[in-house]
Amino acid sequence: MQYGKRAHWQAIIVIVVSTLCYCLMDYHSPFCQRTWDGLLFYFAVPFVTILLVRQNPLKWGLGIGRWRRTLGLTLAGAVGTAILLLVTVRMSVFQSYYGLLGPQTVKLWPWIGFLVVDIFTWEFFFRAFMLFGLEPAFGELAIYVQMIPFAIAHVGKPELETLSSIAGGILVGYIVRRCRSFWPAFVLHLLISVVMHLL
């Protein structure tokens, strides 16, 4: 771990801002639409915070990172995700929960567009802002710190999904840290969400 003053204060700022944004997301809806609220609380505020601490957002996971590793691990993760989905997608607990959230009453492409924005802001918040923001002070432990609110955010979903989000948050955190990019997490999460909602 690095315990420099800059890393120390950056960690404090990231912890306070992420906790504040997480709470505000539950209590306020300035746009009266969860997708746009997420764009504000899970992306815009954290992004501005990165700029205020005088950091390059590309170094906080928004860049392509180590592109060969990013591409390879994303493809490997997609194969693993596909195998996992083959096992779980037809389970009744997931069918009953996600069947209600699919695009029954709206057009497919606008629905997918909103889903893309949702997943983008979600993954940026946990896997870019929190992980890379805390890494200078916590090192590898930043993976486990960001996993905690990520798992808590799944409470209310099927129990199996909530419990598996602990392992998933750690595994994806390792991939993102290794790639220096949050894009693998975004692609894999989007794949899971589209399949779970549509099938």
N, C-alpha and C positions, 0 to 999 in steps of 0.2 A: 504494500500500500504506500501511496505517496501522501505525506502529511503537510505539504506546503500550504502557506496561508491562502494562496489563490484557490487551490483545490478545496480547502476547507470551506471557504466562503461560497464557492460555486456550489458545493454539495448542499449547504444550508439553503441557498436560493432555490435550487432545483427541488429540494424536498418541500419547502414551503409553497412554492408556486404550483407544483404538481398536486399537492394535497388541497390547496385552495381551488384549483380548477376542477378537480375531481368532485369536491363538495358542491361547487357552484353549478356543475352540470346536473346534479340531482335536484337542486332547489330552484333553479331559474331557467327560463326558456325565452330569451330575448327575441328569438326569431319564430317562436311557436312551432318549431320543426326540429326534431332531434338531430337530423343530419347537419343542419346549418349551425345549431348550437354546438355540436361537436367540432365543427370547423373553427368556431371561435375559441372554445375552452380547451380543446385537445390539440389544436394546431396553431392558431394565430397568436394566442397569448404565450405559449411555450416558444414559438419561433421568435417573437419580439424579445423574449427573455434571453434567448441565445445571443441575439444582436446586442442587447444591453450589457451582457457580460463580456462583450467584445470577442466573440468566438465566431468561427466560420461554420455555418450550418452544414456545409458539405462534410466537415470533420465530425459532425454529430449524427452521422448515418444517412444523411440525405444524398450523399454522393454514391457513385457506383462502387466505391471501395476497391477491394482487390477483385477486379472484375472476373478473372478466371475462376477464382474460388467462389465468388458470388454466383456465377452461372452454374458451376458444378454442384454446389450444395443446394441451390434452388431446384435443379433437376432431380437430384437424389431425394430431396425432401418431397417433391411432387409425387414421385413414385411411392415413397413410404406413406404419404397422405392418401393416395389412391387406394392402397391396400387396406389402410385403416378404415376408410370410408366404405369399402365393400363389406366390411364386417359390421359397421355400426349404422349405416344409413337406413337400413330397413327395420331397425329396432323400434318397437312400438312407442317407447318413451320419446324418441326423437321425432318420429312421424307425427305424433300428436302435438308436440310443442312447435316444431318448425313448419308443420303443415298450415298452422294458423297465421304464420308470419310471411308466407310466400305471396307472390303477386297475383292473387285471385281477382282483385277488383281494379287493378291498375295495369297499364301497358308494361310489357316486359322490359323494354330497353330503358325507360326512365327509372324503373325500379332497380335495375342493375346499376345504373348511374349513381343513384343514391347509396346503394350498397358499397360501391367502389369508394365513394367519399367517406362513408362510415368507417370502413376498414382502414383506409389510408390514415385518417386522423387518429384512430384507435392505436394502430401500430406505431405511428410517429410518436405519440404520447408516451407509450411504455418502452418501446424498443429503440427509439432515437433520443428523445429528450431525457428520459429518466436514466436509461442505461449509460449512454455516453456522457451525460451530465454528471453522473455520480462516479464514473469510472476513475477519474484522476485521484479521488479521495479513497475510494473503496476497492479499486482494482477489480478482480474477478468477482468479488462479492456483490458488485453492482447488479450482476445477473440475478441474484437471489433477492435483492431488495426490490427490483422492479417486478419480480414475479408475485410478490405479496399482494399489491393492489390489483394486479392483473387477475389473480385467482379470485379475490374478493368481488371483482366486477362481474364474475360469472355466477355469483350467488343468486338464486331465483331461476336459473336454467336447470335442465336435468342434472341430477346429482352426479352421474357418471361424467358428464362434461365438466362440471365444476371441479371435481377431484382430478380429472386428467389435465385440467388447465395448469395445475401445479407443475407436473412433469413437462407439459408442453411449453409453459413459460420459461422453464429452465433450459430446455433443449433449444428452443428458438433463440433464446438469449445468447447461448453459446455460438450458434450459427451466425447471428448478427455481429457479435463481437469479433468472431474469427474473420468474417468478411469485411468488417468495418463499414457495413451498409445495412440499413433496415429493410431494403427492398425484398430480400428473400422472405422475411416475415410477412410482408404485405401480400406477396404473391401466394404464399401457402395459406394464409388466413382467408384470402379472397376465394381461393379454390374450395376450401372447406365450406365456407358460408354459402356459396352458390349451389354446391351439390346438396348440402343439407336442406336448403330452402326449396329447391326445385324438385328434389327426388323424395 
